[in-house]
């Protein structure tokens, strides 16, 4: 099983369980905020939004 297979499996699982993905994104952001004392909350929120957009079907990658 290659990396592409793993990525495709993760995408399939995310599509099948969007509520769990949402919880995971929120939990990860909360953990970062807690560890950084909220110093980077704005950046964390933007990252969470980017993940949500990407998983919601905005399949285009951001420009490099």
Protein Blocks (a to p, Z undefined) as FASTA:
>chain_A
ZZklmmmmmmmmmmmmmmlmmmmmmmmmmmmmmmnnommmmmmmmmmmmmmmmmnopabc
cdZZ
